[in-house]
Amino acid sequence: MNDGIVMVSDSRTNAGLDNVSTYKKMFTYSVGDRSIIIVTSGNLSTSQHVFKTLENDINSSNPLTSLNLCKNFDEIAEYVGQISLNHSKTDGI
């Protein structure tokens, strides 16, 4: 392969000086004409919520929106950002 993009993420979490563990913070989605890779940082709870919501919407038989239904990058960014904002607002994060 001569061309490509490498995506990496820091999967370490820190719950204190002696409590460092890992958790997946990269979501990869490929179907049809699109491949989407989302890399998160910051609050682990928010990352987990966003990933779970994206997966639920993708697997739903009647989603209002999902990564499948977004027409362009702007719609994808708005959709993912709105999920994150809604979670942070209700949980006071």
N, C-alpha and C positions, 0 to 999 in steps of 0.2 A: 504494500500500500504506500503510495506517495503522498497522499493528502489525508487530513483528518483533524479531529479535535480531541484533545485529551481532557476529560473532566475528572477532577479529584475533589474529595471533601475530607475535612477533619472530623472524624467520627468520635473523638474523645469527648466525654462529658466529665464535669468536675463537680462533685458533691461535697467537696472538702479537701483538705490537704492530703489525706491518705486514701481518699476514695475516688479514684479515677477509673472509669469504665468506658465502654464504647457502645454506640448506638448508630444505626444506619441513618444518615442525614442526606442521602441522595436518592431521588425517586426517578426511575427511568421508565418511559412510556413510549412504545412504538406500535403504530398501527397504520396501515395504508400508506399515505404519502407523508407521514410526519413521524419524527422522533423528537421527544421532548425530554430533557434532563433538567430536573430542578434540584439545586443544591441549597441547603438551608444552613443558617447559623443562628445563634441566639437561643431563645427559650425552647427547650426540648418538648415541653407540653404543646406549644404552638406548632412546632414541626410535626409532631405525631398527629395532631388534630387535622392539619392541612393535608397530610398524606392520606389519612383515613377518609376524609371527605372526598378527595379526588378519586380514590379507589371506589368508594360507594357510588359516586355519581357515574363513573365509567361503567360499573356493573349494574346500575339501575336500568330497569326496562323502560322507564319514562322520566328521565332526568329533565329538569328545567334547563340545565346547561351542563356541559362536561368538556373535557379536553377534546373529545370527538366532535363537539358541536361548535367550538370556537373556530372562526374563519381565518384569523390571522394572529400574529404575535401580540398585537395590542390587546385583542380580546382575551388571549391566554393570560397575559400579565394582569389585566383587570380582574379576571375571574379568580386567579390564585390570590391576588392581593386582597380581594374582598373577603375570601374565606378566612385569611389571616386576621384581617381587621375585625371581622364579626366575632371571631373567637376571642381575641384580645379584649374587645369591648365588654363582652358578657362575663368574662372571667376576671376582669380588672387587672390584666397583665400589663 
